Amino acid sequence: MAISLSSLRSSKSTNPPIILIYGVDGVGKTSLAAEFPDALYVPTAGERTPEGIDLPTPGIIETFNDLKGVFGELLTEDHEFKTVIVDSLDGLEPLMHAETCVRIGATSIDSNDKGSPTSFGRGYVEADVEWNEFMGACRALAERGVAVVLLAHPEIVRFDSPITDPYARYQVKLHKRAAALVREQSDIVAFINYRVSIKTKEVAPKKEVAHAEGGKERIIHLTEAAGFVAKSRYLTPESFVYKRGQGYAELSKYFPEPTGVAA
């Protein structure tokens, strides 16, 4: 179809966001996600809500097809949900790899057996198909008015910057291809950590010892820095203090509210 300048329209999106939240253990990732309105909690093996948080759930997702079934119902059936929480992406990853292996006839995502379709890293390249399908489903939900919250654990990895010496930073605990794909297709990547400051104390003449202080105040970072990956497509602040029960109220100032869907 030819594009006509007479049919121009606004590029501003009214869809709620796809938001990826990751952070250190116990910092409040699930608690923040649970603040989103009318949320459906979709856990993978080993995940559960913290004490005091009760969310409706279809139960543990054991295969990628299970997740597609849940997403399909959210897209086509009448329901009251305005948010879907997937906990966690690193728990979902082996299910994606299993689906990839079935599709291409492999026994393992990283097998180096002679003739294996996944040798030399090709399995992770093939897994892009499943990850793109997943993120496409997330976009479809957002287009129907459902906010998508993706939770993940962090890992500390060496980053070889082309403009500085190498340094370590936090990033999402996924294979690098999957991590890049999910990060690029999310509207917000939020990193939550505790605020820690390093102080020095003189313990002897001309001898100082460094020690950490703080560690109680939680910070949500929305702009990338040397120590972590983060981003936002909205006019959000670079970071703000996270007080439990108030995180969504602060974030939702900057993006369209989820409205839910109707069949």
BAROMAR-192517 format. One record per residue (C-alpha): residue number from 1; residue in three letters; x, y, z. Coordinates in pm, whole numbers. Example, Ala and Ser with C-alpha at 12.3 -4.5 7.8 and 13.67 -1.06 7.14 Angstrom:
BEGIN
<minu lomi="1" drenkol="ALA" x="1230" y="-450" z="780"/>
<minu lomi="2" drenkol="SER" x="1367" y="-106" z="714"/>
This chain:
BEGIN
<minu lomi="1" drenkol="MET" x="0" y="0" z="0"/>
<minu lomi="2" drenkol="ALA" x="135" y="340" z="-99"/>
<minu lomi="3" drenkol="ILE" x="203" y="589" z="180"/>
<minu lomi="4" drenkol="SER" x="31" y="924" z="141"/>
<minu lomi="5" drenkol="LEU" x="127" y="1240" z="327"/>
<minu lomi="6" drenkol="SER" x="-243" y="1327" z="334"/>
<minu lomi="7" drenkol="SER" x="-300" y="1045" z="586"/>
<minu lomi="8" drenkol="LEU" x="-41" y="1139" z="846"/>
<minu lomi="9" drenkol="ARG" x="-121" y="1062" z="1208"/>
<minu lomi="10" drenkol="SER" x="36" y="1110" z="1548"/>
<minu lomi="11" drenkol="SER" x="326" y="884" z="1644"/>
<minu lomi="12" drenkol="LYS" x="243" y="918" z="2014"/>
<minu lomi="13" drenkol="SER" x="153" y="584" z="2168"/>
<minu lomi="14" drenkol="THR" x="-138" y="541" z="2408"/>
<minu lomi="15" drenkol="ASN" x="-35" y="185" z="2499"/>
<minu lomi="16" drenkol="PRO" x="73" y="98" z="2852"/>
<minu lomi="17" drenkol="PRO" x="438" y="-7" z="2878"/>
<minu lomi="18" drenkol="ILE" x="633" y="-326" z="2860"/>
<minu lomi="19" drenkol="ILE" x="856" y="-282" z="3163"/>
<minu lomi="20" drenkol="LEU" x="1151" y="-500" z="3257"/>
<minu lomi="21" drenkol="ILE" x="1241" y="-485" z="3628"/>
<minu lomi="22" drenkol="TYR" x="1556" y="-646" z="3762"/>
<minu lomi="23" drenkol="GLY" x="1754" y="-607" z="4082"/>
<minu lomi="24" drenkol="VAL" x="1936" y="-779" z="4363"/>
<minu lomi="25" drenkol="ASP" x="1767" y="-1045" z="4575"/>
<minu lomi="26" drenkol="GLY" x="1501" y="-922" z="4814"/>
<minu lomi="27" drenkol="VAL" x="1508" y="-562" z="4692"/>
<minu lomi="28" drenkol="GLY" x="1135" y="-555" z="4609"/>
<minu lomi="29" drenkol="LYS" x="1096" y="-644" z="4240"/>
<minu lomi="30" drenkol="THR" x="781" y="-850" z="4288"/>
<minu lomi="31" drenkol="SER" x="642" y="-605" z="4544"/>
<minu lomi="32" drenkol="LEU" x="678" y="-323" z="4291"/>
<minu lomi="33" drenkol="ALA" x="517" y="-531" z="4016"/>
<minu lomi="34" drenkol="ALA" x="226" y="-615" z="4247"/>
<minu lomi="35" drenkol="GLU" x="149" y="-243" z="4278"/>
<minu lomi="36" drenkol="PHE" x="41" y="-235" z="3913"/>
<minu lomi="37" drenkol="PRO" x="-339" y="-239" z="3879"/>
<minu lomi="38" drenkol="ASP" x="-542" y="-561" z="3850"/>
<minu lomi="39" drenkol="ALA" x="-239" y="-783" z="3798"/>
<minu lomi="40" drenkol="LEU" x="-224" y="-1148" z="3692"/>
<minu lomi="41" drenkol="TYR" x="87" y="-1322" z="3830"/>
<minu lomi="42" drenkol="VAL" x="248" y="-1577" z="3596"/>
<minu lomi="43" drenkol="PRO" x="536" y="-1757" z="3773"/>
<minu lomi="44" drenkol="THR" x="798" y="-1999" z="3650"/>
<minu lomi="45" drenkol="ALA" x="938" y="-2279" z="3867"/>
<minu lomi="46" drenkol="GLY" x="1081" y="-2157" z="4197"/>
<minu lomi="47" drenkol="GLU" x="911" y="-1817" z="4196"/>
<minu lomi="48" drenkol="ARG" x="638" y="-1695" z="4430"/>
<minu lomi="49" drenkol="THR" x="505" y="-1371" z="4567"/>
<minu lomi="50" drenkol="PRO" x="652" y="-1234" z="4892"/>
<minu lomi="51" drenkol="GLU" x="475" y="-1277" z="5223"/>
<minu lomi="52" drenkol="GLY" x="169" y="-1053" z="5240"/>
<minu lomi="53" drenkol="ILE" x="116" y="-1027" z="4863"/>
<minu lomi="54" drenkol="ASP" x="-165" y="-1234" z="4714"/>
<minu lomi="55" drenkol="LEU" x="-222" y="-1219" z="4339"/>
<minu lomi="56" drenkol="PRO" x="-441" y="-1430" z="4109"/>
<minu lomi="57" drenkol="THR" x="-233" y="-1679" z="3910"/>
<minu lomi="58" drenkol="PRO" x="-285" y="-1959" z="3657"/>
<minu lomi="59" drenkol="GLY" x="-14" y="-2157" z="3837"/>
<minu lomi="60" drenkol="ILE" x="345" y="-2235" z="3747"/>
<minu lomi="61" drenkol="ILE" x="430" y="-2214" z="3378"/>
<minu lomi="62" drenkol="GLU" x="609" y="-2535" z="3279"/>
<minu lomi="63" drenkol="THR" x="638" y="-2489" z="2901"/>
<minu lomi="64" drenkol="PHE" x="647" y="-2202" z="2655"/>
<minu lomi="65" drenkol="ASN" x="314" y="-2328" z="2521"/>
<minu lomi="66" drenkol="ASP" x="165" y="-2284" z="2869"/>
<minu lomi="67" drenkol="LEU" x="263" y="-1918" z="2859"/>
<minu lomi="68" drenkol="LYS" x="130" y="-1872" z="2508"/>
<minu lomi="69" drenkol="GLY" x="-200" y="-2019" z="2625"/>
<minu lomi="70" drenkol="VAL" x="-226" y="-1767" z="2908"/>
<minu lomi="71" drenkol="PHE" x="-137" y="-1478" z="2678"/>
<minu lomi="72" drenkol="GLY" x="-387" y="-1602" z="2420"/>
<minu lomi="73" drenkol="GLU" x="-668" y="-1596" z="2674"/>
<minu lomi="74" drenkol="LEU" x="-570" y="-1247" z="2787"/>
<minu lomi="75" drenkol="LEU" x="-590" y="-1132" z="2427"/>
<minu lomi="76" drenkol="THR" x="-918" y="-1297" z="2330"/>
<minu lomi="77" drenkol="GLU" x="-1131" y="-1350" z="2640"/>
<minu lomi="78" drenkol="ASP" x="-1325" y="-1114" z="2865"/>
<minu lomi="79" drenkol="HIS" x="-1134" y="-1054" z="3189"/>
<minu lomi="80" drenkol="GLU" x="-1065" y="-795" z="3456"/>
<minu lomi="81" drenkol="PHE" x="-686" y="-784" z="3428"/>
<minu lomi="82" drenkol="LYS" x="-494" y="-468" z="3340"/>
<minu lomi="83" drenkol="THR" x="-144" y="-604" z="3409"/>
<minu lomi="84" drenkol="VAL" x="37" y="-933" z="3353"/>
<minu lomi="85" drenkol="ILE" x="352" y="-1012" z="3555"/>
<minu lomi="86" drenkol="VAL" x="598" y="-1273" z="3425"/>
<minu lomi="87" drenkol="ASP" x="828" y="-1394" z="3703"/>
<minu lomi="88" drenkol="SER" x="1099" y="-1449" z="3596"/>
<minu lomi="89" drenkol="LEU" x="1268" y="-1420" z="3258"/>
<minu lomi="90" drenkol="ASP" x="1564" y="-1632" z="3369"/>
<minu lomi="91" drenkol="GLY" x="1312" y="-1895" z="3478"/>
<minu lomi="92" drenkol="LEU" x="1145" y="-1869" z="3137"/>
<minu lomi="93" drenkol="GLU" x="1472" y="-1903" z="2945"/>
<minu lomi="94" drenkol="PRO" x="1512" y="-2283" z="2977"/>
<minu lomi="95" drenkol="LEU" x="1151" y="-2325" z="2863"/>
<minu lomi="96" drenkol="MET" x="1229" y="-2115" z="2556"/>
<minu lomi="97" drenkol="HIS" x="1540" y="-2323" z="2488"/>
<minu lomi="98" drenkol="ALA" x="1339" y="-2643" z="2517"/>
<minu lomi="99" drenkol="GLU" x="1091" y="-2506" z="2262"/>
<minu lomi="100" drenkol="THR" x="1376" y="-2409" z="2030"/>
<minu lomi="101" drenkol="CYS" x="1528" y="-2757" z="2054"/>
<minu lomi="102" drenkol="VAL" x="1196" y="-2922" z="1967"/>
<minu lomi="103" drenkol="ARG" x="1151" y="-2692" z="1668"/>
<minu lomi="104" drenkol="ILE" x="1497" y="-2755" z="1518"/>
<minu lomi="105" drenkol="GLY" x="1540" y="-3115" z="1631"/>
<minu lomi="106" drenkol="ALA" x="1822" y="-3064" z="1880"/>
<minu lomi="107" drenkol="THR" x="1893" y="-3233" z="2212"/>
<minu lomi="108" drenkol="SER" x="2046" y="-2929" z="2383"/>
<minu lomi="109" drenkol="ILE" x="2061" y="-2556" z="2319"/>
<minu lomi="110" drenkol="ASP" x="2441" y="-2558" z="2328"/>
<minu lomi="111" drenkol="SER" x="2535" y="-2909" z="2218"/>
<minu lomi="112" drenkol="ASN" x="2869" y="-2935" z="2040"/>
<minu lomi="113" drenkol="ASP" x="2805" y="-3287" z="1912"/>
<minu lomi="114" drenkol="LYS" x="2907" y="-3339" z="1552"/>
<minu lomi="115" drenkol="GLY" x="2628" y="-3226" z="1323"/>
<minu lomi="116" drenkol="SER" x="2420" y="-3071" z="1600"/>
<minu lomi="117" drenkol="PRO" x="2209" y="-2774" z="1479"/>
<minu lomi="118" drenkol="THR" x="2297" y="-2590" z="1801"/>
<minu lomi="119" drenkol="SER" x="2677" y="-2620" z="1789"/>
<minu lomi="120" drenkol="PHE" x="2906" y="-2317" z="1793"/>
<minu lomi="121" drenkol="GLY" x="2641" y="-2096" z="1951"/>
<minu lomi="122" drenkol="ARG" x="2384" y="-2151" z="1676"/>
<minu lomi="123" drenkol="GLY" x="2127" y="-2267" z="1930"/>
<minu lomi="124" drenkol="TYR" x="2115" y="-1926" z="2094"/>
<minu lomi="125" drenkol="VAL" x="2076" y="-1763" z="1752"/>
<minu lomi="126" drenkol="GLU" x="1786" y="-1997" z="1677"/>
<minu lomi="127" drenkol="ALA" x="1628" y="-1908" z="2014"/>
<minu lomi="128" drenkol="ASP" x="1578" y="-1554" z="1883"/>
<minu lomi="129" drenkol="VAL" x="1268" y="-1692" z="1709"/>
<minu lomi="130" drenkol="GLU" x="1104" y="-1786" z="2041"/>
<minu lomi="131" drenkol="TRP" x="1214" y="-1467" z="2216"/>
<minu lomi="132" drenkol="ASN" x="1079" y="-1255" z="1931"/>
<minu lomi="133" drenkol="GLU" x="751" y="-1447" z="1945"/>
<minu lomi="134" drenkol="PHE" x="732" y="-1383" z="2319"/>
<minu lomi="135" drenkol="MET" x="803" y="-1012" z="2286"/>
<minu lomi="136" drenkol="GLY" x="555" y="-990" z="1999"/>
<minu lomi="137" drenkol="ALA" x="289" y="-1132" z="2231"/>
<minu lomi="138" drenkol="CYS" x="389" y="-876" z="2495"/>
<minu lomi="139" drenkol="ARG" x="344" y="-597" z="2240"/>
<minu lomi="140" drenkol="ALA" x="4" y="-735" z="2141"/>
<minu lomi="141" drenkol="LEU" x="-104" y="-725" z="2506"/>
<minu lomi="142" drenkol="ALA" x="19" y="-368" z="2542"/>
<minu lomi="143" drenkol="GLU" x="-173" y="-271" z="2228"/>
<minu lomi="144" drenkol="ARG" x="-487" y="-414" z="2387"/>
<minu lomi="145" drenkol="GLY" x="-434" y="-207" z="2701"/>
<minu lomi="146" drenkol="VAL" x="-255" y="-456" z="2930"/>
<minu lomi="147" drenkol="ALA" x="71" y="-348" z="3094"/>
<minu lomi="148" drenkol="VAL" x="339" y="-619" z="3083"/>
<minu lomi="149" drenkol="VAL" x="585" y="-644" z="3373"/>
<minu lomi="150" drenkol="LEU" x="882" y="-874" z="3320"/>
<minu lomi="151" drenkol="LEU" x="1087" y="-962" z="3628"/>
<minu lomi="152" drenkol="ALA" x="1447" y="-1085" z="3616"/>
<minu lomi="153" drenkol="HIS" x="1744" y="-1148" z="3839"/>
<minu lomi="154" drenkol="PRO" x="2076" y="-970" z="3783"/>
<minu lomi="155" drenkol="GLU" x="2428" y="-1088" z="3722"/>
<minu lomi="156" drenkol="ILE" x="2756" y="-900" z="3733"/>
<minu lomi="157" drenkol="VAL" x="2951" y="-925" z="3409"/>
<minu lomi="158" drenkol="ARG" x="3258" y="-766" z="3257"/>
<minu lomi="159" drenkol="PHE" x="3174" y="-496" z="3005"/>
<minu lomi="160" drenkol="ASP" x="3434" y="-425" z="2738"/>
<minu lomi="161" drenkol="SER" x="3359" y="-65" z="2654"/>
<minu lomi="162" drenkol="PRO" x="3508" y="65" z="2328"/>
<minu lomi="163" drenkol="ILE" x="3582" y="403" z="2490"/>
<minu lomi="164" drenkol="THR" x="3707" y="311" z="2840"/>
<minu lomi="165" drenkol="ASP" x="3892" y="36" z="3019"/>
<minu lomi="166" drenkol="PRO" x="3678" y="-273" z="3089"/>
<minu lomi="167" drenkol="TYR" x="3462" y="-264" z="3400"/>
<minu lomi="168" drenkol="ALA" x="3198" y="-477" z="3573"/>
<minu lomi="169" drenkol="ARG" x="2828" y="-395" z="3571"/>
<minu lomi="170" drenkol="TYR" x="2490" y="-542" z="3657"/>
<minu lomi="171" drenkol="GLN" x="2276" y="-670" z="3373"/>
<minu lomi="172" drenkol="VAL" x="1981" y="-905" z="3323"/>
<minu lomi="173" drenkol="LYS" x="2063" y="-1269" z="3392"/>
<minu lomi="174" drenkol="LEU" x="1997" y="-1407" z="3044"/>
<minu lomi="175" drenkol="HIS" x="2209" y="-1518" z="2751"/>
<minu lomi="176" drenkol="LYS" x="2349" y="-1202" z="2595"/>
<minu lomi="177" drenkol="ARG" x="2140" y="-1235" z="2277"/>
<minu lomi="178" drenkol="ALA" x="1814" y="-1279" z="2467"/>
<minu lomi="179" drenkol="ALA" x="1904" y="-1003" z="2713"/>
<minu lomi="180" drenkol="ALA" x="1971" y="-759" z="2429"/>
<minu lomi="181" drenkol="LEU" x="1650" y="-852" z="2247"/>
<minu lomi="182" drenkol="VAL" x="1427" y="-814" z="2553"/>
<minu lomi="183" drenkol="ARG" x="1599" y="-492" z="2659"/>
<minu lomi="184" drenkol="GLU" x="1561" y="-336" z="2313"/>
<minu lomi="185" drenkol="GLN" x="1192" y="-422" z="2288"/>
<minu lomi="186" drenkol="SER" x="1098" y="-309" z="2640"/>
<minu lomi="187" drenkol="ASP" x="979" y="47" z="2697"/>
<minu lomi="188" drenkol="ILE" x="1138" y="68" z="3041"/>
<minu lomi="189" drenkol="VAL" x="1431" y="-124" z="3188"/>
<minu lomi="190" drenkol="ALA" x="1436" y="-50" z="3561"/>
<minu lomi="191" drenkol="PHE" x="1724" y="-157" z="3786"/>
<minu lomi="192" drenkol="ILE" x="1652" y="-162" z="4160"/>
<minu lomi="193" drenkol="ASN" x="1933" y="-159" z="4414"/>
<minu lomi="194" drenkol="TYR" x="2013" y="-32" z="4760"/>
<minu lomi="195" drenkol="ARG" x="2184" y="304" z="4801"/>
<minu lomi="196" drenkol="VAL" x="2533" y="238" z="4937"/>
<minu lomi="197" drenkol="SER" x="2810" y="491" z="4998"/>
<minu lomi="198" drenkol="ILE" x="3176" y="417" z="5059"/>
<minu lomi="199" drenkol="LYS" x="3337" y="595" z="5353"/>
<minu lomi="200" drenkol="THR" x="3697" y="588" z="5474"/>
<minu lomi="201" drenkol="LYS" x="3809" y="573" z="5834"/>
<minu lomi="202" drenkol="GLU" x="4156" y="639" z="5969"/>
<minu lomi="203" drenkol="VAL" x="4257" y="338" z="6180"/>
<minu lomi="204" drenkol="ALA" x="4622" y="431" z="6227"/>
<minu lomi="205" drenkol="PRO" x="4855" y="714" z="6127"/>
<minu lomi="206" drenkol="LYS" x="4857" y="737" z="5750"/>
<minu lomi="207" drenkol="LYS" x="4634" y="429" z="5721"/>
<minu lomi="208" drenkol="GLU" x="4269" y="439" z="5614"/>
<minu lomi="209" drenkol="VAL" x="4017" y="159" z="5570"/>
<minu lomi="210" drenkol="ALA" x="3717" y="183" z="5334"/>
<minu lomi="211" drenkol="HIS" x="3378" y="55" z="5443"/>
<minu lomi="212" drenkol="ALA" x="3022" y="64" z="5308"/>
<minu lomi="213" drenkol="GLU" x="2738" y="255" z="5472"/>
<minu lomi="214" drenkol="GLY" x="2367" y="270" z="5399"/>
<minu lomi="215" drenkol="GLY" x="2205" y="-28" z="5231"/>
<minu lomi="216" drenkol="LYS" x="1851" y="41" z="5351"/>
<minu lomi="217" drenkol="GLU" x="1718" y="295" z="5101"/>
<minu lomi="218" drenkol="ARG" x="1605" y="143" z="4770"/>
<minu lomi="219" drenkol="ILE" x="1664" y="327" z="4442"/>
<minu lomi="220" drenkol="ILE" x="1492" y="262" z="4107"/>
<minu lomi="221" drenkol="HIS" x="1732" y="352" z="3824"/>
<minu lomi="222" drenkol="LEU" x="1584" y="435" z="3482"/>
<minu lomi="223" drenkol="THR" x="1892" y="564" z="3300"/>
<minu lomi="224" drenkol="GLU" x="2200" y="357" z="3223"/>
<minu lomi="225" drenkol="ALA" x="2514" y="424" z="3425"/>
<minu lomi="226" drenkol="ALA" x="2857" y="265" z="3447"/>
<minu lomi="227" drenkol="GLY" x="2744" y="2" z="3697"/>
<minu lomi="228" drenkol="PHE" x="2416" y="-115" z="3543"/>
<minu lomi="229" drenkol="VAL" x="2192" y="-130" z="3237"/>
<minu lomi="230" drenkol="ALA" x="1870" y="75" z="3240"/>
<minu lomi="231" drenkol="LYS" x="1655" y="280" z="3002"/>
<minu lomi="232" drenkol="SER" x="1323" y="456" z="2956"/>
<minu lomi="233" drenkol="ARG" x="1133" y="568" z="2647"/>
<minu lomi="234" drenkol="TYR" x="939" y="811" z="2865"/>
<minu lomi="235" drenkol="LEU" x="1037" y="1141" z="3025"/>
<minu lomi="236" drenkol="THR" x="1110" y="973" z="3356"/>
<minu lomi="237" drenkol="PRO" x="1371" y="1092" z="3605"/>
<minu lomi="238" drenkol="GLU" x="1710" y="922" z="3599"/>
<minu lomi="239" drenkol="SER" x="1627" y="757" z="3932"/>
<minu lomi="240" drenkol="PHE" x="1406" y="793" z="4236"/>
<minu lomi="241" drenkol="VAL" x="1375" y="651" z="4585"/>
<minu lomi="242" drenkol="TYR" x="1148" y="347" z="4600"/>
<minu lomi="243" drenkol="LYS" x="912" y="340" z="4895"/>
<minu lomi="244" drenkol="ARG" x="701" y="29" z="4904"/>
<minu lomi="245" drenkol="GLY" x="344" y="97" z="4803"/>
<minu lomi="246" drenkol="GLN" x="441" y="413" z="4616"/>
<minu lomi="247" drenkol="GLY" x="653" y="285" z="4327"/>
<minu lomi="248" drenkol="TYR" x="376" y="245" z="4071"/>
<minu lomi="249" drenkol="ALA" x="225" y="581" z="4163"/>
<minu lomi="250" drenkol="GLU" x="559" y="745" z="4087"/>
<minu lomi="251" drenkol="LEU" x="623" y="553" z="3763"/>
<minu lomi="252" drenkol="SER" x="271" y="587" z="3626"/>
<minu lomi="253" drenkol="LYS" x="305" y="965" z="3608"/>
<minu lomi="254" drenkol="TYR" x="504" y="915" z="3290"/>
<minu lomi="255" drenkol="PHE" x="323" y="651" z="3082"/>
<minu lomi="256" drenkol="PRO" x="-35" y="572" z="2971"/>
<minu lomi="257" drenkol="GLU" x="-245" y="388" z="3228"/>
<minu lomi="258" drenkol="PRO" x="-334" y="26" z="3151"/>
<minu lomi="259" drenkol="THR" x="-702" y="-16" z="3073"/>
<minu lomi="260" drenkol="GLY" x="-736" y="-393" z="3023"/>
<minu lomi="261" drenkol="VAL" x="-901" y="-561" z="2725"/>
<minu lomi="262" drenkol="ALA" x="-1239" y="-690" z="2615"/>
<minu lomi="263" drenkol="ALA" x="-1297" y="-977" z="2375"/>
